[in-house]
Amino acid sequence: MEKAVNLKAKNTPQLWILLSANILIICGIIFPQYFKEIANEFDIVLIIKGLGASIAPLLLFLLNGLLSSHQKAIILVFWKLKNPLPGSIAFSKLSKEDPRIDRKRLKEIHGSLPKNPTEQNRLWYKIYQKNTLDIVISESHRAFLLARDSASLSFLFIIFIGIPALLIANWPINIYYFSFLIIQYKVVVIGAQNRGRRFVTNVLAVESK
């Protein structure tokens, strides 16, 4: 748990930037004249840094706490209710697609590889726990956590910023902004799905060396 917390802490600055940028965008849409005046007087980078040091950390803490890790994975990233995690296809699918993974070596170490999704995820997690200190696995895990949390934030932006913007902001800017949030979420989700699968295969590749 401590290691996961440390990895999340490393991702916090990037999440602050994502949150701060979205705050600036919606402020620019709802209050364009005031935003233009502020932007003319201050460096936009300094504004983002100011948000990152003040309101963004608190908002990030509150928003990230609205969803559990399981909800983020099932609902927002992998879009599956049953066996959503990529570890559930670690041996039946992902290990066969990555040339770095020596399946024969894995069988020598762990015996017959499971086919049941739950058992696959359980064995994969056991292997991960064994290799948590490996730098490749640690960085891969951190990247997945960042992508997963970015996906959850992007979804919450749609709910808490996008929908109100449809009602408050002027047409057609409100439609453009809402469409931007949808696209942002989909792009981040694709990245999170790829990072998740890469995390799984990196664990197996390290184990089968």
C-alpha positions, 0 to 999 in steps of 0.5 A, a space after each residue: 500500500 505504501 508503494 502505491 501511495 508513493 507512486 500516486 504522489 509522484 503523479 500528483 503534479 501532472 494531475 494538477 496540470 490537467 485539472 488547472 488547464 481544465 479550470 482555465 478553459 472553462 473560466 475562459 468560456 464562461 467569463 471570456 472578457 475577464 479571462 482575456 484581461 487577466 491573460 493579458 496582464 499575467 503569464 498564462 504559465 504563471 496562472 497555471 502554476 498558481 492554480 496548481 499551488 492553491 486550489 488545484 490540490 484541494 479540488 484534486 483531493 476531493 474529485 479523486 476521492 469520489 471514486 474507488 480504485 475499483 470503480 475507476 478501473 471497471 466503469 471508467 477505464 476498461 468498460 467491463 463489469 466482469 473481470 475488467 482488469 487486464 490481468 484476467 487475460 494475462 496468460 490466455 491473451 496478452 502473454 501470447 502477443 508479447 514476444 518478450 514473454 517466455 511462456 515456456 519459462 513461465 510454465 517452468 516456474 508456475 506450472 500449468 498457466 490458468 485459463 480462468 480469468 479470476 485465476 489468471 488475475 490472481 496469479 498475475 498479481 502474485 507475480 507482480 508482488 514478487 517483482 514490485 522493486 523492479 524499476 521497469 515494473 514500478 515505472 509501468 505501474 506509475 504510468 498506469 495509475 497516472 493514466 487511470 486517475 487522468 481518465 477518472 478526472 476527465 470523466 468527472 470534468 464532463 459531469 461537474 463542468 461539462 454539463 453545467 457549461 451546456 446550461 451556462 455558456 453561450 451556444 455554440 461554444 458550450 457544444 464545442 467545449 462539451 465535445 472537447 471534454 468527451 474527446 479528451 476522456 476517450 483519448 485518455 481512456 485509450 491511453 489508460 487501457 494501453 498502459 494497463 495492458 503494458 503494465 501486465 505484460 511488463 510484469 510477465 516479461 520480467 518474470 520470464 527472463 
